[in-house]
Amino acid sequence: MGAAIGDTLTLALGIAISPIPIIAVILMLLSPKARVTSVGFLLGWVLGVVVAVTAFTLLSSLLPEESTDASQPVRGTIQLLLGVGLLVLAAAQWRKRPKDGAEPVLPKWMQAIDQITFAGAAGLGLLLSAVNPKNLLLAAGAGVVIGSAGLSGGEDVVVIAIFTVIAASTVAVPVIGYLVAADRLRGPLDALRDWLGKQNALIMAILLLVIGVSLIGKGIGSF
């Protein structure tokens, strides 16, 4: 179980270090309905992560069993494909980075966050965590690791729970912090939102590049 946790740690961090959902939850925390919408977003985000990684874990467990030696070509091929997919996304993010001096433009749905409801925030969190292509690739990578690790049902649950806690941490921390000390966090949250908006594409390009290369390396090592 320890090996599965270690192998999925980087993938969970890849989901956690996602500027867009962090910016979204910060905007909610700075809106008039902060306490309602931010909690809804967090619940949707957690649910999306759990559903995605659980689904890929179940699918991975259905793959044909491989030999007991070090060679695992099926797992290796899947990891290679996932790694290449992440490299493609990294290149796309690199091309999207704003030019020097240019102000990043927030998506229209972010500009309408002040009017969002609890249900809308929960649905948005679910979509950003479970349907986002980058997160799907990372969840698939984690599912391959967990599903092929030969763990018991209880151990699978523990690994998925740890993965979810890490993946959701960057959304959960500001929400919980705001609920505890709202007034003191307004200034820092505003500054963090502006910085993430400017550096979003660069952060994601580097992150996806590192994880993509790591998955490709693991895939090659499985043959």
C-alpha positions in Angstrom: 0.0 0.0 0.0 2.9 2.3 0.8 4.2 2.0 -2.7 0.9 2.8 -4.2 0.6 6.0 -2.1 4.1 7.0 -3.1 3.4 6.4 -6.8 0.2 8.5 -6.7 1.6 11.4 -4.6 2.9 13.4 -7.6 -0.3 12.8 -9.5 -2.4 14.1 -6.6 -0.2 17.2 -6.3 -0.7 17.7 -10.0 -4.4 18.0 -9.4 -3.9 20.1 -6.3 -1.6 22.7 -8.0 -4.3 23.8 -10.5 -4.5 27.6 -10.6 -8.0 27.8 -12.2 -10.0 26.1 -9.4 -7.9 28.0 -6.8 -8.7 31.3 -8.5 -12.4 30.2 -8.7 -12.7 29.5 -5.0 -10.8 32.7 -4.1 -13.3 34.6 -6.2 -16.1 32.9 -4.3 -14.5 33.8 -1.0 -14.4 37.4 -2.1 -18.1 37.4 -3.2 -21.1 38.3 -1.1 -22.2 34.7 -0.7 -18.7 33.4 0.2 -19.6 30.9 2.9 -22.4 29.2 0.8 -20.7 29.0 -2.6 -17.2 28.2 -1.4 -18.4 25.2 0.6 -20.5 24.0 -2.4 -17.5 24.3 -4.6 -15.3 22.3 -2.2 -17.9 19.5 -1.9 -18.2 19.3 -5.7 -14.4 19.3 -6.1 -13.9 16.5 -3.6 -16.7 14.4 -5.2 -15.3 14.8 -8.6 -11.8 13.7 -7.6 -13.3 10.6 -5.7 -15.5 9.6 -8.7 -12.7 10.0 -11.3 -9.9 8.1 -9.4 -12.4 5.4 -8.2 -13.7 4.9 -11.8 -10.2 4.5 -13.2 -9.1 2.2 -10.3 -12.1 -0.1 -11.1 -11.3 0.0 -14.8 -7.6 -0.8 -14.2 -8.5 -3.7 -12.0 -10.3 -5.3 -15.0 -7.2 -5.3 -17.1 -5.7 -8.8 -17.8 -3.3 -9.9 -15.1 0.4 -9.7 -16.2 3.3 -11.9 -15.3 4.7 -11.7 -11.8 8.1 -10.6 -13.0 9.2 -6.9 -13.4 7.7 -6.6 -16.9 4.2 -5.1 -17.0 3.7 -4.0 -20.7 0.0 -3.2 -20.4 0.5 -0.9 -17.4 3.6 0.6 -19.1 1.8 1.3 -22.4 -1.1 3.1 -20.5 1.4 5.2 -18.6 3.3 6.1 -21.7 0.1 7.2 -23.4 -1.0 9.2 -20.4 2.5 10.8 -20.2 2.4 11.8 -23.8 -1.1 13.3 -23.3 0.2 15.4 -20.4 3.1 16.6 -22.6 0.6 17.7 -25.3 -1.4 19.6 -22.6 1.9 21.2 -21.3 2.7 22.5 -24.8 -0.8 23.9 -25.2 -0.5 25.7 -21.8 2.9 27.1 -22.8 1.4 28.6 -25.9 -1.4 30.2 -23.9 0.8 32.1 -21.5 0.3 35.9 -21.8 2.9 38.0 -23.4 5.1 40.2 -21.3 3.1 43.1 -19.9 -0.2 41.7 -21.1 -3.0 41.3 -18.5 -4.6 37.8 -18.4 -8.4 37.8 -19.2 -10.5 35.8 -16.8 -13.0 33.4 -18.4 -16.6 34.7 -18.6 -17.8 32.1 -16.0 -15.4 33.5 -13.5 -16.7 37.0 -14.1 -20.2 35.7 -13.1 -19.2 34.0 -9.9 -20.9 36.7 -7.8 -24.3 35.4 -9.0 -23.6 31.7 -8.6 -25.7 29.5 -6.2 -24.7 26.7 -3.9 -25.8 24.1 -6.5 -24.0 26.0 -9.3 -20.8 26.2 -7.3 -21.0 22.4 -6.5 -21.6 21.6 -10.1 -18.7 23.8 -11.1 -16.4 22.1 -8.7 -17.5 18.7 -10.0 -16.8 19.7 -13.6 -13.4 21.3 -12.9 -12.2 18.2 -11.0 -13.8 15.3 -12.8 -14.2 16.5 -16.4 -11.1 18.6 -16.9 -8.8 16.8 -19.4 -5.7 17.4 -17.3 -7.3 16.0 -14.1 -8.8 13.1 -16.0 -5.3 12.1 -17.2 -3.8 12.4 -13.7 -6.8 10.5 -12.2 -6.3 7.8 -14.8 -2.6 7.5 -14.0 -3.5 7.2 -10.3 -6.2 4.6 -11.1 -3.7 2.5 -13.1 -1.3 2.5 -10.1 -4.0 1.7 -7.5 -5.9 -0.9 -9.6 -2.8 -2.8 -10.6 -1.2 -2.8 -7.1 -3.0 -5.9 -6.0 -4.4 -4.2 -2.9 -7.5 -5.3 -0.9 -10.7 -3.4 -1.1 -10.0 -1.6 2.2 -6.5 -0.7 1.1 -7.8 0.7 -2.2 -10.2 3.0 -0.1 -7.3 4.2 2.0 -5.1 5.1 -0.9 -8.0 6.8 -2.7 -8.8 8.8 0.4 -5.2 10.0 0.8 -5.1 10.8 -2.9 -8.3 12.8 -2.5 -7.1 14.7 0.6 -3.9 15.8 -1.2 -5.7 16.6 -4.5 -8.3 18.7 -2.7 -6.0 20.4 -0.2 -5.4 23.6 -2.1 -9.1 24.2 -2.4 -10.0 23.1 1.1 -7.3 25.2 2.9 -8.6 28.6 1.8 -12.2 27.6 2.3 -11.6 26.4 5.9 -9.3 29.3 6.6 -11.9 31.7 5.5 -14.6 30.1 7.6 -12.3 30.5 10.6 -10.8 34.0 10.0 -12.5 35.7 7.1 -11.4 39.3 7.7 -7.7 38.5 8.0 -7.7 36.5 4.7 -9.3 39.0 2.3 -6.0 40.9 1.5 -3.8 37.8 1.0 -6.5 36.0 -1.0 -6.9 39.0 -3.3 -3.1 39.2 -3.9 -2.9 35.4 -4.5 -5.7 35.6 -7.0 -3.9 38.2 -9.1 -0.6 36.3 -9.0 -2.2 33.0 -10.0 -4.1 34.7 -12.8 -0.9 36.0 -14.3 1.1 32.8 -13.8 -1.6 30.2 -14.5 -0.4 29.0 -17.9 3.3 28.9 -16.9 2.6 27.0 -13.7 0.5 24.4 -15.5 3.0 24.0 -18.4 5.8 23.2 -16.0 3.7 21.0 -13.8 2.3 18.9 -16.7 5.8 18.7 -18.3 7.3 17.3 -15.0 4.5 14.8 -14.4 4.3 13.8 -18.1 8.0 13.0 -18.2 7.7 11.1 -14.9 4.8 8.9 -16.3 6.7 8.2 -19.5 9.7 7.2 -17.4 7.6 4.8 -15.3 6.0 3.5 -18.4 9.3 2.7 -20.0 10.5 1.0 -16.8 7.5 -1.3 -16.9 8.6 -3.1 -20.1 
